[in-house]
Amino acid sequence: MREPGVNEPLDSKKHYLGRFDNDYAKHLHLNNPTSTNMHELERLNEITNTKNILSNIQENIDNDRE
């Protein structure tokens, strides 16, 4: 569950506090799809994929213990 205020805008420039997650990636793409932001989106996608892999590994470990 996400902590309250993690993705709340801090000011009119829409800077975000907290984790870089899919909401932030969507914000980057929708509000300023520059090449720099596209590079950032690719990096965030790699992080998300790595998290999913680690989650699957942890789930397999937990299942093996049962």
N, CA, C and O atoms as a MOPAC input file, in Angstrom:
PM7 MOZYME 1SCF
protein

 N      0.84200 1    -1.19200 1     0.00000 1
 C      0.00000 1     0.00000 1     0.00000 1
 C      0.88000 1     1.24600 1     0.00000 1
 O      1.87000 1     1.31500 1     0.72800 1
 N      0.52600 1     2.19200 1    -0.79000 1
 C      1.30900 1     3.41000 1    -0.94100 1
 C      1.09900 1     4.32900 1     0.25800 1
 O     -0.01100 1     4.46000 1     0.77500 1
 N      2.18700 1     4.96100 1     0.68600 1
 C      2.09600 1     5.89900 1     1.80400 1
 C      1.38200 1     7.16400 1     1.34900 1
 O      1.52400 1     7.57600 1     0.19700 1
 N      0.61500 1     7.78300 1     2.24200 1
 C     -0.08500 1     9.00800 1     1.84900 1
 C      0.89800 1    10.10500 1     1.47300 1
 O      1.91300 1    10.30700 1     2.13800 1
 N      0.58200 1    10.80000 1     0.40700 1
 C      1.39100 1    11.94300 1     0.01000 1
 C      2.61100 1    11.62300 1    -0.82200 1
 O      3.36200 1    12.53300 1    -1.17400 1
 N      2.84100 1    10.34100 1    -1.15500 1
 C      4.04900 1    10.00500 1    -1.89900 1
 C      4.07400 1    10.69900 1    -3.25600 1
 O      5.11900 1    11.18700 1    -3.68800 1
 N      2.93700 1    10.74200 1    -3.91900 1
 C      2.90800 1    11.34100 1    -5.25400 1
 C      2.15100 1    12.65800 1    -5.30700 1
 O      1.70600 1    13.07800 1    -6.37500 1
 N      2.00500 1    13.30400 1    -4.17400 1
 C      1.31400 1    14.59300 1    -4.16000 1
 C      2.24200 1    15.67600 1    -4.71400 1
 O      3.41300 1    15.72700 1    -4.33800 1
 N      1.74200 1    16.54300 1    -5.60000 1
 C      2.56600 1    17.63300 1    -6.11100 1
 C      2.98200 1    18.57900 1    -4.98000 1
 O      2.18200 1    18.92100 1    -4.10900 1
 N      4.24300 1    18.98800 1    -5.01700 1
 C      4.73500 1    19.91600 1    -4.00100 1
 C      4.47000 1    21.36700 1    -4.39000 1
 O      4.33100 1    22.23300 1    -3.52600 1
 N      4.40100 1    21.62600 1    -5.68900 1
 C      4.16000 1    22.98800 1    -6.15000 1
 C      3.60400 1    22.94300 1    -7.56800 1
 O      3.32600 1    21.86700 1    -8.09600 1
 N      3.44500 1    24.10100 1    -8.17900 1
 C      2.83800 1    24.16600 1    -9.50800 1
 C      3.70000 1    23.50300 1   -10.58200 1
 O      3.19800 1    23.17300 1   -11.65600 1
 N      4.98300 1    23.30500 1   -10.30500 1
 C      5.86100 1    22.65000 1   -11.27400 1
 C      5.72900 1    21.13000 1   -11.22500 1
 O      6.36700 1    20.42200 1   -12.00400 1
 N      4.90700 1    20.63800 1   -10.31600 1
 C      4.61100 1    19.21100 1   -10.19300 1
 C      5.85200 1    18.37500 1    -9.89400 1
 O      6.06400 1    17.33100 1   -10.51200 1
 N      6.65800 1    18.82300 1    -8.96400 1
 C      7.73800 1    17.98300 1    -8.47200 1
 C      7.12000 1    16.98400 1    -7.51200 1
 O      6.17500 1    17.30800 1    -6.79300 1
 N      7.64800 1    15.78100 1    -7.49900 1
 C      7.05800 1    14.73500 1    -6.67700 1
 C      8.00800 1    14.32000 1    -5.55800 1
 O      9.23000 1    14.34000 1    -5.70200 1
 N      7.39800 1    13.94500 1    -4.44700 1
 C      8.14400 1    13.48800 1    -3.27900 1
 C      8.03400 1    11.97300 1    -3.20800 1
 O      6.95100 1    11.41900 1    -3.39500 1
 N      9.12900 1    11.31200 1    -2.94300 1
 C      9.05600 1     9.87200 1    -2.71600 1
 C      9.58700 1     9.06300 1    -3.87700 1
 O     10.43600 1     9.51800 1    -4.64300 1
 N      9.07200 1     7.85700 1    -3.99000 1
 C      9.57600 1     6.88300 1    -4.94700 1
 C      9.28000 1     7.29700 1    -6.38700 1
 O      8.29300 1     7.97000 1    -6.68100 1
 N     10.19400 1     6.85700 1    -7.28000 1
 C      9.90500 1     6.93900 1    -8.70700 1
 C      9.10000 1     5.69800 1    -9.04400 1
 O      9.62100 1     4.58500 1    -8.96200 1
 N      7.86600 1     5.86300 1    -9.41300 1
 C      7.02900 1     4.71200 1    -9.72400 1
 C      6.28700 1     4.96300 1   -11.02200 1
 O      6.57100 1     5.93000 1   -11.72800 1
 N      5.35400 1     4.10900 1   -11.33200 1
 C      4.65200 1     4.22400 1   -12.60300 1
 C      3.88300 1     5.53300 1   -12.72700 1
 O      3.79500 1     6.09000 1   -13.82100 1
 N      3.32500 1     6.03400 1   -11.62600 1
 C      2.60600 1     7.30900 1   -11.68400 1
 C      3.54600 1     8.43500 1   -12.09700 1
 O      3.18600 1     9.29900 1   -12.89700 1
 N      4.75500 1     8.41300 1   -11.54200 1
 C      5.73200 1     9.44300 1   -11.88200 1
 C      6.16700 1     9.28900 1   -13.34100 1
 O      6.35300 1    10.28000 1   -14.04800 1
 N      6.32700 1     8.04000 1   -13.78500 1
 C      6.70200 1     7.79900 1   -15.17700 1
 C      5.62700 1     8.33900 1   -16.11600 1
 O      5.94000 1     8.95900 1   -17.13200 1
 N      4.36400 1     8.10400 1   -15.77600 1
 C      3.26400 1     8.63000 1   -16.58900 1
 C      3.28600 1    10.15500 1   -16.58200 1
 O      3.04800 1    10.78900 1   -17.61000 1
 N      3.57200 1    10.74000 1   -15.42000 1
 C      3.66200 1    12.20000 1   -15.31500 1
 C      4.74300 1    12.73400 1   -16.25800 1
 O      4.52100 1    13.71100 1   -16.97300 1
 N      5.91200 1    12.09000 1   -16.25400 1
 C      6.99200 1    12.53100 1   -17.13100 1
 C      6.57100 1    12.45800 1   -18.59100 1
 O      6.76600 1    13.40300 1   -19.35600 1
 N      6.00000 1    11.33900 1   -18.96200 1
 C      5.65600 1    11.12500 1   -20.36200 1
 C      4.54200 1    12.06800 1   -20.82200 1
 O      4.62200 1    12.64500 1   -21.90600 1
 N      3.52000 1    12.21900 1   -20.00900 1
 C      2.36900 1    13.01500 1   -20.42000 1
 C      2.64700 1    14.51000 1   -20.39600 1
 O      2.07800 1    15.26400 1   -21.18600 1
 N      3.52100 1    14.94100 1   -19.49200 1
 C      3.74600 1    16.37000 1   -19.33500 1
 C      4.97300 1    16.89900 1   -20.06800 1
 O      5.08300 1    18.10300 1   -20.29600 1
 N      5.89100 1    16.02100 1   -20.43800 1
 C      7.10200 1    16.48700 1   -21.11300 1
 C      7.83500 1    15.30200 1   -21.74300 1
 O      8.87100 1    14.88200 1   -21.22800 1
 N      7.32300 1    14.76000 1   -22.84100 1
 C      7.93400 1    13.56000 1   -23.42300 1
 C      9.19900 1    13.87100 1   -24.22700 1
 O      9.24300 1    13.62200 1   -25.43200 1
 N     10.21900 1    14.41100 1   -23.56900 1
 C     11.48900 1    14.71600 1   -24.23000 1
 C     12.34600 1    13.46200 1   -24.26900 1
 O     12.01400 1    12.45400 1   -23.64500 1
 N     13.44300 1    13.52700 1   -24.99900 1
 C     14.33100 1    12.36800 1   -25.08000 1
 C     14.91800 1    12.03600 1   -23.71200 1
 O     15.11000 1    10.86300 1   -23.39000 1
 N     15.20600 1    13.05600 1   -22.90300 1
 C     15.72300 1    12.81500 1   -21.55000 1
 C     14.69900 1    12.05800 1   -20.72000 1
 O     15.03800 1    11.10600 1   -20.01700 1
 N     13.44900 1    12.48300 1   -20.80600 1
 C     12.40700 1    11.79800 1   -20.05300 1
 C     12.16100 1    10.39600 1   -20.58500 1
 O     11.85000 1     9.48900 1   -19.81300 1
 N     12.29500 1    10.20300 1   -21.88800 1
 C     12.13700 1     8.86000 1   -22.44300 1
 C     13.23400 1     7.94800 1   -21.89700 1
 O     12.98300 1     6.77900 1   -21.60100 1
 N     14.44300 1     8.47900 1   -21.76500 1
 C     15.53000 1     7.70000 1   -21.16600 1
 C     15.18300 1     7.34900 1   -19.72000 1
 O     15.41800 1     6.22400 1   -19.27700 1
 N     14.63100 1     8.29600 1   -18.99700 1
 C     14.21900 1     8.06200 1   -17.61100 1
 C     13.11700 1     7.00700 1   -17.54900 1
 O     13.12700 1     6.15700 1   -16.65900 1
 N     12.17600 1     7.05200 1   -18.47500 1
 C     11.10700 1     6.04800 1   -18.51700 1
 C     11.67600 1     4.65300 1   -18.75800 1
 O     11.22300 1     3.68200 1   -18.15200 1
 N     12.66300 1     4.55300 1   -19.63500 1
 C     13.29500 1     3.25500 1   -19.88600 1
 C     13.98200 1     2.74900 1   -18.62100 1
 O     13.90200 1     1.56200 1   -18.30300 1
 N     14.65200 1     3.63900 1   -17.90300 1
 C     15.32900 1     3.25300 1   -16.66500 1
 C     14.30800 1     2.79600 1   -15.62700 1
 O     14.52700 1     1.80200 1   -14.93600 1
 N     13.19800 1     3.51300 1   -15.51700 1
 C     12.15300 1     3.13300 1   -14.56700 1
 C     11.54300 1     1.78700 1   -14.93800 1
 O     11.20200 1     0.99400 1   -14.06000 1
 N     11.40600 1     1.53000 1   -16.22400 1
 C     10.88100 1     0.24900 1   -16.67900 1
 C     11.82600 1    -0.88400 1   -16.29400 1
 O     11.37500 1    -1.95300 1   -15.88300 1
 N     13.13500 1    -0.66100 1   -16.42300 1
 C     14.11800 1    -1.66400 1   -16.01500 1
 C     14.02600 1    -1.93000 1   -14.51600 1
 O     14.11200 1    -3.08000 1   -14.08500 1
 N     13.85300 1    -0.87900 1   -13.72200 1
 C     13.71500 1    -1.03900 1   -12.27300 1
 C     12.46200 1    -1.85100 1   -11.95200 1
 O     12.49700 1    -2.74300 1   -11.10400 1
 N     11.35900 1    -1.54200 1   -12.62900 1
 C     10.10900 1    -2.27100 1   -12.40600 1
 C     10.27400 1    -3.74000 1   -12.75900 1
 O      9.81300 1    -4.61300 1   -12.02300 1
 N     10.92800 1    -4.02000 1   -13.88100 1
 C     11.15500 1    -5.41100 1   -14.27800 1
 C     12.01400 1    -6.14200 1   -13.25900 1
 O     11.74200 1    -7.29700 1   -12.93200 1
 N     13.04600 1    -5.48200 1   -12.75600 1
 C     13.90900 1    -6.09100 1   -11.74600 1
 C     13.13100 1    -6.37400 1   -10.47300 1
 O     13.29400 1    -7.43900 1    -9.87600 1
 N     12.28500 1    -5.43800 1   -10.04500 1
 C     11.45000 1    -5.65700 1    -8.86000 1
 C     10.54000 1    -6.86000 1    -9.05100 1
 O     10.36900 1    -7.66100 1    -8.13200 1
 N      9.95100 1    -6.99300 1   -10.24200 1
 C      9.06700 1    -8.12300 1   -10.52200 1
 C      9.82600 1    -9.44100 1   -10.47600 1
 O      9.32200 1   -10.42900 1    -9.94300 1
 N     11.03200 1    -9.46400 1   -11.02800 1
 C     11.85300 1   -10.67400 1   -10.99600 1
 C     12.17400 1   -11.04800 1    -9.55800 1
 O     12.04100 1   -12.21000 1    -9.17200 1
 N     12.59800 1   -10.06700 1    -8.75900 1
 C     12.92500 1   -10.33700 1    -7.35600 1
 C     11.70400 1   -10.80700 1    -6.57900 1
 O     11.80800 1   -11.68000 1    -5.71800 1
 N     10.55300 1   -10.23000 1    -6.88200 1
 C      9.31600 1   -10.64000 1    -6.22600 1
 C      8.98100 1   -12.08800 1    -6.56800 1
 O      8.56600 1   -12.85600 1    -5.70000 1
 N      9.16300 1   -12.46000 1    -7.83800 1
 C      8.90800 1   -13.83800 1    -8.25300 1
 C      9.87100 1   -14.80900 1    -7.58400 1
 O      9.47000 1   -15.89800 1    -7.17400 1
 N     11.12700 1   -14.42400 1    -7.47300 1
 C     12.11100 1   -15.26700 1    -6.79200 1
 C     11.72300 1   -15.45300 1    -5.33500 1
 O     11.76300 1   -16.56700 1    -4.81400 1
 N     11.34400 1   -14.35300 1    -4.67200 1
 C     10.94100 1   -14.44100 1    -3.26500 1
 C      9.71800 1   -15.33300 1    -3.10900 1
 O      9.63600 1   -16.11700 1    -2.16400 1
 N      8.77400 1   -15.21800 1    -4.02500 1
 C      7.56700 1   -16.05100 1    -3.97200 1
 C      7.93400 1   -17.52600 1    -4.13200 1
 O      7.37900 1   -18.38300 1    -3.44500 1
 N      8.87200 1   -17.82400 1    -5.04000 1
 C      9.32100 1   -19.20700 1    -5.22000 1
 C     10.00300 1   -19.73400 1    -3.96700 1
 O      9.79700 1   -20.88700 1    -3.58600 1
 N     10.80700 1   -18.90600 1    -3.32700 1
 C     11.47700 1   -19.30900 1    -2.08600 1
 C     10.43800 1   -19.59800 1    -1.01100 1
 O     10.51700 1   -20.61100 1    -0.31500 1
 N      9.46600 1   -18.70300 1    -0.88000 1
 C      8.40900 1   -18.89000 1     0.12000 1
 C      7.61300 1   -20.15900 1    -0.15100 1
 O      7.26500 1   -20.88300 1     0.78200 1
 N      7.32100 1   -20.43600 1    -1.42300 1
 C      6.57200 1   -21.64300 1    -1.77200 1
 C      7.37900 1   -22.90500 1    -1.48600 1
 O      6.81400 1   -23.92100 1    -1.07900 1
 N      8.69300 1   -22.85300 1    -1.69300 1
 C      9.54800 1   -24.01100 1    -1.42400 1
 C      9.61200 1   -24.33300 1     0.05800 1
 O      9.80800 1   -25.48900 1     0.43300 1
 N      9.44900 1   -23.32900 1     0.90300 1
 C      9.50700 1   -23.53600 1     2.35800 1
 C      8.25100 1   -24.19600 1     2.89300 1
 O      8.27500 1   -24.78900 1     3.97100 1
 N      7.15600 1   -24.10300 1     2.15500 1
 C      5.87700 1   -24.65200 1     2.62600 1
 C      5.80400 1   -26.14200 1     2.43800 1
 O      4.79600 1   -26.76000 1     2.78200 1

